[in-house]
Amino acid sequence: MEFEKLRQAYISGELTPKSHVVNAERILPFPENKIVDFMSLPDSDREAGLALLKKGAWARLVLNGGMATRFGGKVKGICEVYEGFSFLELKLNHMSRMEALLGIPEIPVALMNSPATHQKTMDYLTEKSFFGRKKITVFVQVDAPRLTLEGKLFESMEGKDRAPRGHGDFLWALEESGTFDEWAKRGVSHFDFSNIDNLGAAIEPSLLGAFVNSQKMMGVEVVRKNPGDAGGAACLRDGVKGVLESIYFDQVFDQDILPFFSPNNLMYCLKSLQNFAKDPNSAIPWNVVVKKVEGQEVLQFERIAIDTVYAFNKNSSDDNVAFFLVPREGNQGRFYPVKSPDDLEKMRDKIKERLA
């Protein structure tokens, strides 16, 4: 939907910061017997994953977008995590180590930047000679104007009158940048999606093989929630197996009744997602998100990556998405989120141990 149509939908009241909220009675806990335990995967899944990697059929998409505001105006991906190593360097170097250890060719990587992170990231990659990697594709997601609460264009004194349209734009960005076609020509059949700030989302052949062997269109990793965790959670919405991001829950909804949390580590069948992106009738919801900029509340339109689950599970009878319970921490932990400098202080030693 074009920006002006979204703006008019907001002005008319059709689209509001509350229109995405799902009533509590529509939500039930996700059935645990529909989740595959990563720790119980058979050797045959690891063999399948290794075979896929060895023939170059797996790729990775890393989200490196945002507005570069939470780390003092610095681009998070190039900020130091420990001992001079940045998030981006650790993510790519760990892949290189795994490739050498497993005896597999270089895995194609796509890096999705925002207009706020792109130039500094490119300067950094160029300075570092792309860490010796040859198969890195870099593209920029689209941004859009922000609005005042009255629906007028927001005018910023600091050049913050535009913002990325959320990480849910990734599939159209992959299509428009030509990355889908580039990967397909290279023989890629599947890929995964993870955030630059979650260094636990490492290559794991057993998980890749289990997803491919499931013959599903999409795979979602979940971890067990800790008390008080709030965020994307696996659940049944109107009986449909999926994940709801935190903004979809009413403020009074007790999220503790949903035991599984999504770290936003996703896996896809390339062809299935490409077909969805190319379909002119396909869509995932737009949300109106309230932000504070220069002391003023402003609005921006965003889409959420995890909503792609409902592209494949549309009805209660659909079973096109595989759900995997993965370790949260430890030597196979897959959820080490760093959203702020305070998070980094808490996570630094754990991340270092995880990547050792």
Phi, psi and omega in degrees: 000133181291156184304315184297325177293321177295317179299317179293325177296324177291313182299322181283347182091000178292325181235119183224170176297349180251352187291344179272351185293134180260126180301142186302325183292348179271355188247131176229156178300148178287134179293122185296332180288357176259008180246131180272129180278116180306323184289350181249012182292139180284164178301331182296330177290319178297319179296320179294320179295317178297319179298320179295316180293321183293332178265007175072029185265003180243139177231170181229138173245125180245125179277117182232040186264219181090187184253005179055051182245334189281342179250048177065033180084002179268151175288118188302319185302333182254007175283151180289135174262307174200150174049036177084356181272134178271169175303312184295317179297316180295320181297313183286319181294324178295323175298317180298320177296318179294322178299316179293319182294320184271350181069044182242158178288169180300131181277128176299135180235135171246135180246117180262109177264164168257167176303332181282337184250348193295305188296316180294325177293317179295320177299318181294313180298320179296316178300324182267009181054037178055026178055031176078004181271142183256340187250057176247124174252131180239130176219165185246130176283158183284144171249175183210160179296154170264161182238157167282170179296342178273357179090010177268160178295131180280131178251117185260142175281340186246019178072027181250035182273359176231157180210152175301156185268027179087156183287353175291349176283356189301322185289325176286327176295321176298320181290310185292330180280351182084005183293321176306309182294321179298314179296316181300320178295331179278354179094013178287132178246339182216157176207165176239162183232132174207163180277147179300330185270004175250092184281357175282344183280068183269167177294128180223102185306321182298319181292317178298315181295321179297320179295312181297318179295336179289339182060027178270165181277336185211150176233141181233126174273140174228154174235162175287136182283148168268154179306132178090350177300134176229131181163197180299126184229138175291137182196175169258120174252112186056033178084356182271130181285120182193201180223134175250129176289161187301327183292346180276349181269137172296147183301333182271355182288133180276097183291346180292346178283349178257108191279352186241133186246142179264121175278008180067031170262112188237153177230146184221148163281119186305312184296319181297316182287324178296319177298321178295316182294327182278343181287118182296343180266359182274150180195157165237157192296148168267140178239147173265118184245133180267126176235162176248121182230124179054040178077006183238138175285129179230166182243146171218153181262130184222152168243154187244132185301318185295342178294347175297342177302327181276358170286333184250328172254095183261332183234165183297337180273350183286141180219055186259004182235129178267137179244131183236127174276118183243158177296142180280315180225187182093187186289350173239014182299144186234018180219094179232070186285140177229098181262345185209165175303325177297319177300319182296320178300321181285328188263345191307308183295322179294319179295317180300318178294321181296321184269359182296000000 
